Amino acid sequence: MAYRESFYRFLMTQRDADSKDEVAQFANNAQNDQTFPKQEQSYEKLSDYLELNAGYLPSMSIFDRAYQMYRDKMLY
């Protein structure tokens, strides 16, 4: 089975403190979340975690967009 990086590791590549992009802001905030599931790849597990613990995420649609970017990257 091929190695696939975690969602968190991918998300950290999207950080940009100067950006107004919602995914970049999500990444900036997730970096400070000490309990973020850093090894997780599963959409369902990440979604469950974020719905219960990520007050810094104003809309789950931002996560959906970031996760789609992650999936697209993992296809290569």
PDB file of N, H, CA, C and O in Angstrom:
ATOM      1  N   MET A   1       0.843  -1.186   0.000  1.00  0.00           N
ATOM      2  CA  MET A   1       0.000   0.000   0.000  1.00  0.00           C
ATOM      3  C   MET A   1       0.888   1.249   0.000  1.00  0.00           C
ATOM      4  O   MET A   1       1.846   1.335   0.768  1.00  0.00           O
ATOM      5  N   ALA A   2       0.576   2.177  -0.832  1.00  0.00           N
ATOM      6  H   ALA A   2      -0.202   2.107  -1.456  1.00  0.00           H
ATOM      7  CA  ALA A   2       1.373   3.396  -0.956  1.00  0.00           C
ATOM      8  C   ALA A   2       1.181   4.292   0.267  1.00  0.00           C
ATOM      9  O   ALA A   2       0.114   4.330   0.879  1.00  0.00           O
ATOM     10  N   TYR A   3       2.234   4.996   0.593  1.00  0.00           N
ATOM     11  H   TYR A   3       3.101   4.965   0.097  1.00  0.00           H
ATOM     12  CA  TYR A   3       2.168   5.960   1.703  1.00  0.00           C
ATOM     13  C   TYR A   3       1.279   7.130   1.302  1.00  0.00           C
ATOM     14  O   TYR A   3       1.348   7.633   0.180  1.00  0.00           O
ATOM     15  N   ARG A   4       0.464   7.540   2.227  1.00  0.00           N
ATOM     16  H   ARG A   4       0.409   7.132   3.138  1.00  0.00           H
ATOM     17  CA  ARG A   4      -0.395   8.691   2.009  1.00  0.00           C
ATOM     18  C   ARG A   4      -0.253   9.611   3.213  1.00  0.00           C
ATOM     19  O   ARG A   4      -0.454   9.188   4.352  1.00  0.00           O
ATOM     20  N   GLU A   5       0.090  10.856   2.963  1.00  0.00           N
ATOM     21  H   GLU A   5       0.253  11.200   2.038  1.00  0.00           H
ATOM     22  CA  GLU A   5       0.292  11.766   4.087  1.00  0.00           C
ATOM     23  C   GLU A   5      -1.032  12.061   4.783  1.00  0.00           C
ATOM     24  O   GLU A   5      -2.105  11.941   4.192  1.00  0.00           O
ATOM     25  N   SER A   6      -0.933  12.444   6.032  1.00  0.00           N
ATOM     26  H   SER A   6      -0.061  12.541   6.513  1.00  0.00           H
ATOM     27  CA  SER A   6      -2.133  12.776   6.796  1.00  0.00           C
ATOM     28  C   SER A   6      -2.732  14.085   6.283  1.00  0.00           C
ATOM     29  O   SER A   6      -2.061  14.894   5.643  1.00  0.00           O
ATOM     30  N   PHE A   7      -4.009  14.263   6.586  1.00  0.00           N
ATOM     31  H   PHE A   7      -4.555  13.605   7.107  1.00  0.00           H
ATOM     32  CA  PHE A   7      -4.685  15.509   6.220  1.00  0.00           C
ATOM     33  C   PHE A   7      -4.005  16.700   6.897  1.00  0.00           C
ATOM     34  O   PHE A   7      -3.812  17.746   6.277  1.00  0.00           O
ATOM     35  N   TYR A   8      -3.644  16.537   8.165  1.00  0.00           N
ATOM     36  H   TYR A   8      -3.801  15.687   8.668  1.00  0.00           H
ATOM     37  CA  TYR A   8      -3.005  17.632   8.904  1.00  0.00           C
ATOM     38  C   TYR A   8      -1.710  18.063   8.217  1.00  0.00           C
ATOM     39  O   TYR A   8      -1.451  19.255   8.050  1.00  0.00           O
ATOM     40  N   ARG A   9      -0.913  17.093   7.828  1.00  0.00           N
ATOM     41  H   ARG A   9      -1.124  16.124   7.963  1.00  0.00           H
ATOM     42  CA  ARG A   9       0.356  17.421   7.159  1.00  0.00           C
ATOM     43  C   ARG A   9       0.100  18.199   5.864  1.00  0.00           C
ATOM     44  O   ARG A   9       0.790  19.175   5.570  1.00  0.00           O
ATOM     45  N   PHE A  10      -0.898  17.756   5.097  1.00  0.00           N
ATOM     46  H   PHE A  10      -1.459  16.963   5.335  1.00  0.00           H
ATOM     47  CA  PHE A  10      -1.279  18.504   3.896  1.00  0.00           C
ATOM     48  C   PHE A  10      -1.758  19.902   4.274  1.00  0.00           C
ATOM     49  O   PHE A  10      -1.345  20.887   3.661  1.00  0.00           O
ATOM     50  N   LEU A  11      -2.625  19.993   5.276  1.00  0.00           N
ATOM     51  H   LEU A  11      -2.961  19.193   5.773  1.00  0.00           H
ATOM     52  CA  LEU A  11      -3.209  21.268   5.662  1.00  0.00           C
ATOM     53  C   LEU A  11      -2.134  22.273   6.054  1.00  0.00           C
ATOM     54  O   LEU A  11      -2.269  23.466   5.782  1.00  0.00           O
ATOM     55  N   MET A  12      -1.070  21.800   6.689  1.00  0.00           N
ATOM     56  H   MET A  12      -0.960  20.831   6.910  1.00  0.00           H
ATOM     57  CA  MET A  12       0.001  22.699   7.110  1.00  0.00           C
ATOM     58  C   MET A  12       0.711  23.339   5.912  1.00  0.00           C
ATOM     59  O   MET A  12       1.346  24.382   6.068  1.00  0.00           O
ATOM     60  N   THR A  13       0.619  22.742   4.735  1.00  0.00           N
ATOM     61  H   THR A  13       0.104  21.895   4.609  1.00  0.00           H
ATOM     62  CA  THR A  13       1.210  23.337   3.530  1.00  0.00           C
ATOM     63  C   THR A  13       0.355  24.494   3.005  1.00  0.00           C
ATOM     64  O   THR A  13       0.787  25.243   2.129  1.00  0.00           O
ATOM     65  N   GLN A  14      -0.848  24.633   3.542  1.00  0.00           N
ATOM     66  H   GLN A  14      -1.199  24.024   4.254  1.00  0.00           H
ATOM     67  CA  GLN A  14      -1.774  25.681   3.097  1.00  0.00           C
ATOM     68  C   GLN A  14      -1.729  26.928   3.974  1.00  0.00           C
ATOM     69  O   GLN A  14      -2.431  27.901   3.696  1.00  0.00           O
ATOM     70  N   ARG A  15      -0.911  26.915   5.031  1.00  0.00           N
ATOM     71  H   ARG A  15      -0.341  26.125   5.257  1.00  0.00           H
ATOM     72  CA  ARG A  15      -0.836  28.052   5.949  1.00  0.00           C
ATOM     73  C   ARG A  15      -0.300  29.296   5.257  1.00  0.00           C
ATOM     74  O   ARG A  15       0.597  29.221   4.418  1.00  0.00           O
ATOM     75  N   ASP A  16      -0.860  30.430   5.619  1.00  0.00           N
ATOM     76  H   ASP A  16      -1.589  30.491   6.301  1.00  0.00           H
ATOM     77  CA  ASP A  16      -0.382  31.722   5.139  1.00  0.00           C
ATOM     78  C   ASP A  16      -1.001  32.789   6.041  1.00  0.00           C
ATOM     79  O   ASP A  16      -2.180  33.124   5.924  1.00  0.00           O
ATOM     80  N   ALA A  17      -0.189  33.297   6.922  1.00  0.00           N
ATOM     81  H   ALA A  17       0.769  33.025   7.017  1.00  0.00           H
ATOM     82  CA  ALA A  17      -0.685  34.265   7.908  1.00  0.00           C
ATOM     83  C   ALA A  17      -1.250  35.534   7.273  1.00  0.00           C
ATOM     84  O   ALA A  17      -2.082  36.211   7.877  1.00  0.00           O
ATOM     85  N   ASP A  18      -0.808  35.856   6.072  1.00  0.00           N
ATOM     86  H   ASP A  18      -0.132  35.306   5.582  1.00  0.00           H
ATOM     87  CA  ASP A  18      -1.253  37.083   5.414  1.00  0.00           C
ATOM     88  C   ASP A  18      -2.449  36.874   4.491  1.00  0.00           C
ATOM     89  O   ASP A  18      -2.988  37.838   3.947  1.00  0.00           O
ATOM     90  N   SER A  19      -2.861  35.639   4.312  1.00  0.00           N
ATOM     91  H   SER A  19      -2.423  34.856   4.754  1.00  0.00           H
ATOM     92  CA  SER A  19      -3.937  35.332   3.368  1.00  0.00           C
ATOM     93  C   SER A  19      -5.312  35.500   4.000  1.00  0.00           C
ATOM     94  O   SER A  19      -5.502  35.251   5.191  1.00  0.00           O
ATOM     95  N   LYS A  20      -6.255  35.922   3.185  1.00  0.00           N
ATOM     96  H   LYS A  20      -6.100  36.124   2.218  1.00  0.00           H
ATOM     97  CA  LYS A  20      -7.656  35.993   3.614  1.00  0.00           C
ATOM     98  C   LYS A  20      -8.418  34.746   3.174  1.00  0.00           C
ATOM     99  O   LYS A  20      -9.602  34.604   3.480  1.00  0.00           O
ATOM    100  N   ASP A  21      -7.739  33.832   2.451  1.00  0.00           N
ATOM    101  H   ASP A  21      -6.778  33.948   2.202  1.00  0.00           H
ATOM    102  CA  ASP A  21      -8.359  32.597   1.991  1.00  0.00           C
ATOM    103  C   ASP A  21      -8.809  31.762   3.185  1.00  0.00           C
ATOM    104  O   ASP A  21      -8.066  31.600   4.154  1.00  0.00           O
ATOM    105  N   GLU A  22     -10.022  31.235   3.110  1.00  0.00           N
ATOM    106  H   GLU A  22     -10.625  31.366   2.323  1.00  0.00           H
ATOM    107  CA  GLU A  22     -10.593  30.490   4.241  1.00  0.00           C
ATOM    108  C   GLU A  22      -9.808  29.225   4.564  1.00  0.00           C
ATOM    109  O   GLU A  22      -9.667  28.874   5.736  1.00  0.00           O
ATOM    110  N   VAL A  23      -9.297  28.539   3.555  1.00  0.00           N
ATOM    111  H   VAL A  23      -9.411  28.825   2.604  1.00  0.00           H
ATOM    112  CA  VAL A  23      -8.510  27.329   3.819  1.00  0.00           C
ATOM    113  C   VAL A  23      -7.200  27.691   4.509  1.00  0.00           C
ATOM    114  O   VAL A  23      -6.766  26.987   5.421  1.00  0.00           O
ATOM    115  N   ALA A  24      -6.572  28.775   4.086  1.00  0.00           N
ATOM    116  H   ALA A  24      -6.925  29.347   3.345  1.00  0.00           H
ATOM    117  CA  ALA A  24      -5.340  29.224   4.742  1.00  0.00           C
ATOM    118  C   ALA A  24      -5.612  29.591   6.204  1.00  0.00           C
ATOM    119  O   ALA A  24      -4.817  29.260   7.083  1.00  0.00           O
ATOM    120  N   GLN A  25      -6.718  30.265   6.461  1.00  0.00           N
ATOM    121  H   GLN A  25      -7.364  30.533   5.747  1.00  0.00           H
ATOM    122  CA  GLN A  25      -7.070  30.620   7.838  1.00  0.00           C
ATOM    123  C   GLN A  25      -7.354  29.375   8.679  1.00  0.00           C
ATOM    124  O   GLN A  25      -6.955  29.299   9.841  1.00  0.00           O
ATOM    125  N   PHE A  26      -8.047  28.396   8.082  1.00  0.00           N
ATOM    126  H   PHE A  26      -8.371  28.457   7.138  1.00  0.00           H
ATOM    127  CA  PHE A  26      -8.295  27.120   8.745  1.00  0.00           C
ATOM    128  C   PHE A  26      -6.956  26.469   9.110  1.00  0.00           C
ATOM    129  O   PHE A  26      -6.785  25.991  10.231  1.00  0.00           O
ATOM    130  N   ALA A  27      -6.022  26.452   8.178  1.00  0.00           N
ATOM    131  H   ALA A  27      -6.161  26.840   7.268  1.00  0.00           H
ATOM    132  CA  ALA A  27      -4.707  25.854   8.422  1.00  0.00           C
ATOM    133  C   ALA A  27      -3.968  26.598   9.534  1.00  0.00           C
ATOM    134  O   ALA A  27      -3.374  25.977  10.415  1.00  0.00           O
ATOM    135  N   ASN A  28      -4.008  27.921   9.489  1.00  0.00           N
ATOM    136  H   ASN A  28      -4.491  28.426   8.774  1.00  0.00           H
ATOM    137  CA  ASN A  28      -3.348  28.715  10.528  1.00  0.00           C
ATOM    138  C   ASN A  28      -3.911  28.368  11.904  1.00  0.00           C
ATOM    139  O   ASN A  28      -3.155  28.212  12.863  1.00  0.00           O
ATOM    140  N   ASN A  29      -5.226  28.246  12.004  1.00  0.00           N
ATOM    141  H   ASN A  29      -5.841  28.373  11.225  1.00  0.00           H
ATOM    142  CA  ASN A  29      -5.860  27.948  13.286  1.00  0.00           C
ATOM    143  C   ASN A  29      -5.639  26.499  13.712  1.00  0.00           C
ATOM    144  O   ASN A  29      -5.441  26.222  14.895  1.00  0.00           O
ATOM    145  N   ALA A  30      -5.672  25.583  12.760  1.00  0.00           N
ATOM    146  H   ALA A  30      -5.832  25.808  11.799  1.00  0.00           H
ATOM    147  CA  ALA A  30      -5.461  24.167  13.084  1.00  0.00           C
ATOM    148  C   ALA A  30      -4.061  23.937  13.641  1.00  0.00           C
ATOM    149  O   ALA A  30      -3.859  23.050  14.471  1.00  0.00           O
ATOM    150  N   GLN A  31      -3.111  24.720  13.195  1.00  0.00           N
ATOM    151  H   GLN A  31      -3.275  25.440  12.521  1.00  0.00           H
ATOM    152  CA  GLN A  31      -1.735  24.596  13.691  1.00  0.00           C
ATOM    153  C   GLN A  31      -1.682  24.807  15.207  1.00  0.00           C
ATOM    154  O   GLN A  31      -0.845  24.212  15.885  1.00  0.00           O
ATOM    155  N   ASN A  32      -2.553  25.635  15.731  1.00  0.00           N
ATOM    156  H   ASN A  32      -3.233  26.119  15.180  1.00  0.00           H
ATOM    157  CA  ASN A  32      -2.578  25.939  17.163  1.00  0.00           C
ATOM    158  C   ASN A  32      -3.482  25.009  17.960  1.00  0.00           C
ATOM    159  O   ASN A  32      -3.572  25.131  19.182  1.00  0.00           O
ATOM    160  N   ASP A  33      -4.152  24.079  17.280  1.00  0.00           N
ATOM    161  H   ASP A  33      -4.079  23.980  16.288  1.00  0.00           H
ATOM    162  CA  ASP A  33      -5.063  23.136  17.933  1.00  0.00           C
ATOM    163  C   ASP A  33      -4.253  21.935  18.417  1.00  0.00           C
ATOM    164  O   ASP A  33      -3.891  21.057  17.633  1.00  0.00           O
ATOM    165  N   GLN A  34      -3.977  21.913  19.706  1.00  0.00           N
ATOM    166  H   GLN A  34      -4.271  22.626  20.343  1.00  0.00           H
ATOM    167  CA  GLN A  34      -3.122  20.872  20.284  1.00  0.00           C
ATOM    168  C   GLN A  34      -3.710  19.465  20.203  1.00  0.00           C
ATOM    169  O   GLN A  34      -2.973  18.482  20.287  1.00  0.00           O
ATOM    170  N   THR A  35      -5.023  19.361  20.042  1.00  0.00           N
ATOM    171  H   THR A  35      -5.621  20.159  19.974  1.00  0.00           H
ATOM    172  CA  THR A  35      -5.648  18.032  20.018  1.00  0.00           C
ATOM    173  C   THR A  35      -6.079  17.599  18.613  1.00  0.00           C
ATOM    174  O   THR A  35      -6.738  16.570  18.461  1.00  0.00           O
ATOM    175  N   PHE A  36      -5.714  18.371  17.589  1.00  0.00           N
ATOM    176  H   PHE A  36      -5.179  19.207  17.713  1.00  0.00           H
ATOM    177  CA  PHE A  36      -6.068  18.002  16.218  1.00  0.00           C
ATOM    178  C   PHE A  36      -5.517  16.608  15.916  1.00  0.00           C
ATOM    179  O   PHE A  36      -4.367  16.317  16.244  1.00  0.00           O
ATOM    180  N   PRO A  37      -6.325  15.742  15.293  1.00  0.00           N
ATOM    181  CA  PRO A  37      -5.864  14.374  14.978  1.00  0.00           C
ATOM    182  C   PRO A  37      -4.836  14.393  13.835  1.00  0.00           C
ATOM    183  O   PRO A  37      -5.189  14.251  12.665  1.00  0.00           O
ATOM    184  N   LYS A  38      -3.592  14.566  14.191  1.00  0.00           N
ATOM    185  H   LYS A  38      -3.305  14.681  15.142  1.00  0.00           H
ATOM    186  CA  LYS A  38      -2.531  14.839  13.226  1.00  0.00           C
ATOM    187  C   LYS A  38      -2.194  13.685  12.285  1.00  0.00           C
ATOM    188  O   LYS A  38      -1.603  13.915  11.230  1.00  0.00           O
ATOM    189  N   GLN A  39      -2.548  12.471  12.632  1.00  0.00           N
ATOM    190  H   GLN A  39      -3.029  12.284  13.489  1.00  0.00           H
ATOM    191  CA  GLN A  39      -2.225  11.329  11.770  1.00  0.00           C
ATOM    192  C   GLN A  39      -3.419  10.861  10.939  1.00  0.00           C
ATOM    193  O   GLN A  39      -3.294   9.932  10.141  1.00  0.00           O
ATOM    194  N   GLU A  40      -4.551  11.486  11.119  1.00  0.00           N
ATOM    195  H   GLU A  40      -4.653  12.241  11.767  1.00  0.00           H
ATOM    196  CA  GLU A  40      -5.802  11.016  10.499  1.00  0.00           C
ATOM    197  C   GLU A  40      -5.879  11.335   9.008  1.00  0.00           C
ATOM    198  O   GLU A  40      -5.400  12.369   8.542  1.00  0.00           O
ATOM    199  N   GLN A  41      -6.507  10.398   8.269  1.00  0.00           N
ATOM    200  H   GLN A  41      -6.897   9.558   8.648  1.00  0.00           H
ATOM    201  CA  GLN A  41      -6.761  10.562   6.846  1.00  0.00           C
ATOM    202  C   GLN A  41      -8.253  10.479   6.529  1.00  0.00           C
ATOM    203  O   GLN A  41      -8.692  10.932   5.472  1.00  0.00           O
ATOM    204  N   SER A  42      -9.018   9.909   7.429  1.00  0.00           N
ATOM    205  H   SER A  42      -8.662   9.541   8.288  1.00  0.00           H
ATOM    206  CA  SER A  42     -10.437   9.641   7.208  1.00  0.00           C
ATOM    207  C   SER A  42     -11.292  10.903   7.273  1.00  0.00           C
ATOM    208  O   SER A  42     -11.249  11.647   8.253  1.00  0.00           O
ATOM    209  N   TYR A  43     -12.068  11.131   6.217  1.00  0.00           N
ATOM    210  H   TYR A  43     -12.103  10.527   5.421  1.00  0.00           H
ATOM    211  CA  TYR A  43     -12.979  12.281   6.174  1.00  0.00           C
ATOM    212  C   TYR A  43     -13.942  12.248   7.356  1.00  0.00           C
ATOM    213  O   TYR A  43     -14.143  13.260   8.028  1.00  0.00           O
ATOM    214  N   GLU A  44     -14.535  11.082   7.606  1.00  0.00           N
ATOM    215  H   GLU A  44     -14.372  10.261   7.061  1.00  0.00           H
ATOM    216  CA  GLU A  44     -15.542  10.973   8.665  1.00  0.00           C
ATOM    217  C   GLU A  44     -14.960  11.291  10.037  1.00  0.00           C
ATOM    218  O   GLU A  44     -15.565  12.037  10.807  1.00  0.00           O
ATOM    219  N   LYS A  45     -13.802  10.737  10.348  1.00  0.00           N
ATOM    220  H   LYS A  45     -13.311  10.131   9.722  1.00  0.00           H
ATOM    221  CA  LYS A  45     -13.196  10.977  11.659  1.00  0.00           C
ATOM    222  C   LYS A  45     -12.775  12.432  11.820  1.00  0.00           C
ATOM    223  O   LYS A  45     -12.951  13.023  12.886  1.00  0.00           O
ATOM    224  N   LEU A  46     -12.218  13.004  10.759  1.00  0.00           N
ATOM    225  H   LEU A  46     -12.075  12.524   9.893  1.00  0.00           H
ATOM    226  CA  LEU A  46     -11.832  14.418  10.816  1.00  0.00           C
ATOM    227  C   LEU A  46     -13.058  15.316  10.949  1.00  0.00           C
ATOM    228  O   LEU A  46     -13.055  16.269  11.728  1.00  0.00           O
ATOM    229  N   SER A  47     -14.087  15.013  10.197  1.00  0.00           N
ATOM    230  H   SER A  47     -14.089  14.239   9.564  1.00  0.00           H
ATOM    231  CA  SER A  47     -15.321  15.796  10.247  1.00  0.00           C
ATOM    232  C   SER A  47     -15.938  15.745  11.643  1.00  0.00           C
ATOM    233  O   SER A  47     -16.350  16.771  12.184  1.00  0.00           O
ATOM    234  N   ASP A  48     -15.999  14.555  12.217  1.00  0.00           N
ATOM    235  H   ASP A  48     -15.665  13.721  11.778  1.00  0.00           H
ATOM    236  CA  ASP A  48     -16.546  14.412  13.575  1.00  0.00           C
ATOM    237  C   ASP A  48     -15.740  15.245  14.565  1.00  0.00           C
ATOM    238  O   ASP A  48     -16.310  15.956  15.393  1.00  0.00           O
ATOM    239  N   TYR A  49     -14.427  15.159  14.480  1.00  0.00           N
ATOM    240  H   TYR A  49     -13.964  14.582  13.808  1.00  0.00           H
ATOM    241  CA  TYR A  49     -13.570  15.920  15.390  1.00  0.00           C
ATOM    242  C   TYR A  49     -13.834  17.423  15.248  1.00  0.00           C
ATOM    243  O   TYR A  49     -14.031  18.125  16.240  1.00  0.00           O
ATOM    244  N   LEU A  50     -13.834  17.898  14.012  1.00  0.00           N
ATOM    245  H   LEU A  50     -13.674  17.328  13.206  1.00  0.00           H
ATOM    246  CA  LEU A  50     -13.985  19.331  13.779  1.00  0.00           C
ATOM    247  C   LEU A  50     -15.355  19.850  14.214  1.00  0.00           C
ATOM    248  O   LEU A  50     -15.459  20.948  14.761  1.00  0.00           O
ATOM    249  N   GLU A  51     -16.398  19.067  13.973  1.00  0.00           N
ATOM    250  H   GLU A  51     -16.313  18.175  13.529  1.00  0.00           H
ATOM    251  CA  GLU A  51     -17.739  19.496  14.384  1.00  0.00           C
ATOM    252  C   GLU A  51     -17.830  19.670  15.891  1.00  0.00           C
ATOM    253  O   GLU A  51     -18.551  20.545  16.372  1.00  0.00           O
ATOM    254  N   LEU A  52     -17.108  18.849  16.640  1.00  0.00           N
ATOM    255  H   LEU A  52     -16.522  18.139  16.250  1.00  0.00           H
ATOM    256  CA  LEU A  52     -17.187  18.888  18.104  1.00  0.00           C
ATOM    257  C   LEU A  52     -16.148  19.788  18.762  1.00  0.00           C
ATOM    258  O   LEU A  52     -16.352  20.251  19.884  1.00  0.00           O
ATOM    259  N   ASN A  53     -15.027  20.041  18.070  1.00  0.00           N
ATOM    260  H   ASN A  53     -14.861  19.665  17.158  1.00  0.00           H
ATOM    261  CA  ASN A  53     -13.896  20.676  18.751  1.00  0.00           C
ATOM    262  C   ASN A  53     -13.316  21.918  18.099  1.00  0.00           C
ATOM    263  O   ASN A  53     -12.468  22.579  18.699  1.00  0.00           O
ATOM    264  N   ALA A  54     -13.741  22.253  16.909  1.00  0.00           N
ATOM    265  H   ALA A  54     -14.430  21.716  16.422  1.00  0.00           H
ATOM    266  CA  ALA A  54     -13.072  23.340  16.186  1.00  0.00           C
ATOM    267  C   ALA A  54     -13.928  24.596  16.126  1.00  0.00           C
ATOM    268  O   ALA A  54     -14.508  24.914  15.087  1.00  0.00           O
ATOM    269  N   GLY A  55     -14.003  25.302  17.236  1.00  0.00           N
ATOM    270  H   GLY A  55     -13.532  25.044  18.079  1.00  0.00           H
ATOM    271  CA  GLY A  55     -14.730  26.554  17.264  1.00  0.00           C
ATOM    272  C   GLY A  55     -14.137  27.602  16.339  1.00  0.00           C
ATOM    273  O   GLY A  55     -14.792  28.584  15.992  1.00  0.00           O
ATOM    274  N   TYR A  56     -12.889  27.382  15.944  1.00  0.00           N
ATOM    275  H   TYR A  56     -12.357  26.584  16.227  1.00  0.00           H
ATOM    276  CA  TYR A  56     -12.204  28.313  15.037  1.00  0.00           C
ATOM    277  C   TYR A  56     -12.590  28.105  13.571  1.00  0.00           C
ATOM    278  O   TYR A  56     -12.164  28.875  12.710  1.00  0.00           O
ATOM    279  N   LEU A  57     -13.384  27.083  13.279  1.00  0.00           N
ATOM    280  H   LEU A  57     -13.729  26.457  13.979  1.00  0.00           H
ATOM    281  CA  LEU A  57     -13.793  26.808  11.900  1.00  0.00           C
ATOM    282  C   LEU A  57     -15.220  27.303  11.717  1.00  0.00           C
ATOM    283  O   LEU A  57     -16.156  26.660  12.191  1.00  0.00           O
ATOM    284  N   PRO A  58     -15.411  28.449  11.029  1.00  0.00           N
ATOM    285  CA  PRO A  58     -16.742  29.049  10.938  1.00  0.00           C
ATOM    286  C   PRO A  58     -17.754  28.244  10.121  1.00  0.00           C
ATOM    287  O   PRO A  58     -18.961  28.403  10.300  1.00  0.00           O
ATOM    288  N   SER A  59     -17.270  27.384   9.228  1.00  0.00           N
ATOM    289  H   SER A  59     -16.289  27.255   9.083  1.00  0.00           H
ATOM    290  CA  SER A  59     -18.183  26.598   8.391  1.00  0.00           C
ATOM    291  C   SER A  59     -17.514  25.290   7.986  1.00  0.00           C
ATOM    292  O   SER A  59     -16.341  25.275   7.614  1.00  0.00           O
ATOM    293  N   MET A  60     -18.261  24.200   8.060  1.00  0.00           N
ATOM    294  H   MET A  60     -19.214  24.212   8.362  1.00  0.00           H
ATOM    295  CA  MET A  60     -17.715  22.911   7.647  1.00  0.00           C
ATOM    296  C   MET A  60     -17.454  22.868   6.149  1.00  0.00           C
ATOM    297  O   MET A  60     -16.709  22.008   5.678  1.00  0.00           O
ATOM    298  N   SER A  61     -18.053  23.782   5.391  1.00  0.00           N
ATOM    299  H   SER A  61     -18.657  24.481   5.773  1.00  0.00           H
ATOM    300  CA  SER A  61     -17.786  23.810   3.951  1.00  0.00           C
ATOM    301  C   SER A  61     -16.316  24.158   3.678  1.00  0.00           C
ATOM    302  O   SER A  61     -15.779  23.782   2.636  1.00  0.00           O
ATOM    303  N   ILE A  62     -15.673  24.861   4.589  1.00  0.00           N
ATOM    304  H   ILE A  62     -16.109  25.166   5.436  1.00  0.00           H
ATOM    305  CA  ILE A  62     -14.245  25.169   4.444  1.00  0.00           C
ATOM    306  C   ILE A  62     -13.442  23.876   4.577  1.00  0.00           C
ATOM    307  O   ILE A  62     -12.523  23.626   3.797  1.00  0.00           O
ATOM    308  N   PHE A  63     -13.792  23.065   5.558  1.00  0.00           N
ATOM    309  H   PHE A  63     -14.539  23.267   6.191  1.00  0.00           H
ATOM    310  CA  PHE A  63     -13.149  21.751   5.694  1.00  0.00           C
ATOM    311  C   PHE A  63     -13.404  20.909   4.454  1.00  0.00           C
ATOM    312  O   PHE A  63     -12.488  20.260   3.949  1.00  0.00           O
ATOM    313  N   ASP A  64     -14.639  20.910   3.958  1.00  0.00           N
ATOM    314  H   ASP A  64     -15.383  21.437   4.368  1.00  0.00           H
ATOM    315  CA  ASP A  64     -14.958  20.124   2.765  1.00  0.00           C
ATOM    316  C   ASP A  64     -14.067  20.536   1.591  1.00  0.00           C
ATOM    317  O   ASP A  64     -13.567  19.683   0.857  1.00  0.00           O
ATOM    318  N   ARG A  65     -13.873  21.829   1.419  1.00  0.00           N
ATOM    319  H   ARG A  65     -14.278  22.522   2.015  1.00  0.00           H
ATOM    320  CA  ARG A  65     -13.032  22.313   0.322  1.00  0.00           C
ATOM    321  C   ARG A  65     -11.578  21.896   0.529  1.00  0.00           C
ATOM    322  O   ARG A  65     -10.912  21.456  -0.409  1.00  0.00           O
ATOM    323  N   ALA A  66     -11.092  22.036   1.761  1.00  0.00           N
ATOM    324  H   ALA A  66     -11.633  22.393   2.523  1.00  0.00           H
ATOM    325  CA  ALA A  66      -9.713  21.644   2.067  1.00  0.00           C
ATOM    326  C   ALA A  66      -9.527  20.140   1.880  1.00  0.00           C
ATOM    327  O   ALA A  66      -8.498  19.697   1.369  1.00  0.00           O
ATOM    328  N   TYR A  67     -10.515  19.362   2.290  1.00  0.00           N
ATOM    329  H   TYR A  67     -11.351  19.722   2.705  1.00  0.00           H
ATOM    330  CA  TYR A  67     -10.390  17.910   2.153  1.00  0.00           C
ATOM    331  C   TYR A  67     -10.399  17.510   0.679  1.00  0.00           C
ATOM    332  O   TYR A  67      -9.696  16.578   0.288  1.00  0.00           O
ATOM    333  N   GLN A  68     -11.181  18.197  -0.134  1.00  0.00           N
ATOM    334  H   GLN A  68     -11.753  18.953   0.184  1.00  0.00           H
ATOM    335  CA  GLN A  68     -11.179  17.898  -1.574  1.00  0.00           C
ATOM    336  C   GLN A  68      -9.817  18.237  -2.186  1.00  0.00           C
ATOM    337  O   GLN A  68      -9.335  17.507  -3.053  1.00  0.00           O
ATOM    338  N   MET A  69      -9.203  19.311  -1.756  1.00  0.00           N
ATOM    339  H   MET A  69      -9.594  19.903  -1.052  1.00  0.00           H
ATOM    340  CA  MET A  69      -7.859  19.661  -2.219  1.00  0.00           C
ATOM    341  C   MET A  69      -6.876  18.558  -1.827  1.00  0.00           C
ATOM    342  O   MET A  69      -6.021  18.167  -2.622  1.00  0.00           O
ATOM    343  N   TYR A  70      -7.004  18.062  -0.601  1.00  0.00           N
ATOM    344  H   TYR A  70      -7.699  18.380   0.045  1.00  0.00           H
ATOM    345  CA  TYR A  70      -6.164  16.969  -0.095  1.00  0.00           C
ATOM    346  C   TYR A  70      -6.355  15.718  -0.954  1.00  0.00           C
ATOM    347  O   TYR A  70      -5.380  15.097  -1.379  1.00  0.00           O
ATOM    348  N   ARG A  71      -7.607  15.354  -1.206  1.00  0.00           N
ATOM    349  H   ARG A  71      -8.398  15.858  -0.862  1.00  0.00           H
ATOM    350  CA  ARG A  71      -7.871  14.167  -2.032  1.00  0.00           C
ATOM    351  C   ARG A  71      -7.291  14.318  -3.424  1.00  0.00           C
ATOM    352  O   ARG A  71      -6.690  13.384  -3.955  1.00  0.00           O
ATOM    353  N   ASP A  72      -7.466  15.487  -4.017  1.00  0.00           N
ATOM    354  H   ASP A  72      -7.954  16.245  -3.585  1.00  0.00           H
ATOM    355  CA  ASP A  72      -6.930  15.730  -5.360  1.00  0.00           C
ATOM    356  C   ASP A  72      -5.407  15.550  -5.365  1.00  0.00           C
ATOM    357  O   ASP A  72      -4.848  14.961  -6.290  1.00  0.00           O
ATOM    358  N   LYS A  73      -4.756  16.054  -4.340  1.00  0.00           N
ATOM    359  H   LYS A  73      -5.210  16.533  -3.588  1.00  0.00           H
ATOM    360  CA  LYS A  73      -3.298  15.925  -4.265  1.00  0.00           C
ATOM    361  C   LYS A  73      -2.880  14.465  -4.081  1.00  0.00           C
ATOM    362  O   LYS A  73      -1.865  14.037  -4.629  1.00  0.00           O
ATOM    363  N   MET A  74      -3.647  13.714  -3.323  1.00  0.00           N
ATOM    364  H   MET A  74      -4.472  14.062  -2.877  1.00  0.00           H
ATOM    365  CA  MET A  74      -3.289  12.327  -3.046  1.00  0.00           C
ATOM    366  C   MET A  74      -3.477  11.428  -4.277  1.00  0.00           C
ATOM    367  O   MET A  74      -2.978  10.303  -4.294  1.00  0.00           O
ATOM    368  N   LEU A  75      -4.176  11.900  -5.287  1.00  0.00           N
ATOM    369  H   LEU A  75      -4.582  12.814  -5.273  1.00  0.00           H
ATOM    370  CA  LEU A  75      -4.365  11.112  -6.503  1.00  0.00           C
ATOM    371  C   LEU A  75      -3.103  11.064  -7.343  1.00  0.00           C
ATOM    372  O   LEU A  75      -2.959  10.188  -8.195  1.00  0.00           O
ATOM    373  N   TYR A  76      -2.185  11.998  -7.112  1.00  0.00           N
ATOM    374  H   TYR A  76      -2.302  12.709  -6.419  1.00  0.00           H
ATOM    375  CA  TYR A  76      -0.943  12.033  -7.900  1.00  0.00           C
ATOM    376  C   TYR A  76       0.111  11.147  -7.296  1.00  0.00           C
ATOM    377  O   TYR A  76       1.218  11.054  -7.826  1.00  0.00           O
TER     378      TYR A  76
END
